[in-house]
């Protein structure tokens, strides 16, 4: 969700809020799914080829999401590096202190 809403690591997608980000995460369940989301959201519908080939090989969740959000995507501003693997890795493997020393305020 941080990829959509913004965080310390990324600005997010302008125009996508909490509810929509949950819908996107539910429909596009992997990094490859997020790449398909960006490709779809970045193109005008008139630029997409035959819609039957556009929907071939995607889940029903993705198809339903795309059908329901055609007009919304016109208002989104997607960063060029979306979905950033650096941001994803920062969340999946955070750089954390593993020290067992007791903490002391300086």
Secondary structure as GFF3:
##gff-version 3
##sequence-region A 1 106
A	DSSP	alpha_helix	2	5	.	.	.	ID=ss1
A	DSSP	alpha_helix	18	27	.	.	.	ID=ss2
A	DSSP	alpha_helix	31	42	.	.	.	ID=ss3
A	DSSP	three_ten_helix	45	47	.	.	.	ID=ss4
A	DSSP	alpha_helix	51	55	.	.	.	ID=ss5
A	DSSP	alpha_helix	60	68	.	.	.	ID=ss6
A	DSSP	three_ten_helix	72	75	.	.	.	ID=ss7
A	DSSP	alpha_helix	85	92	.	.	.	ID=ss8
###
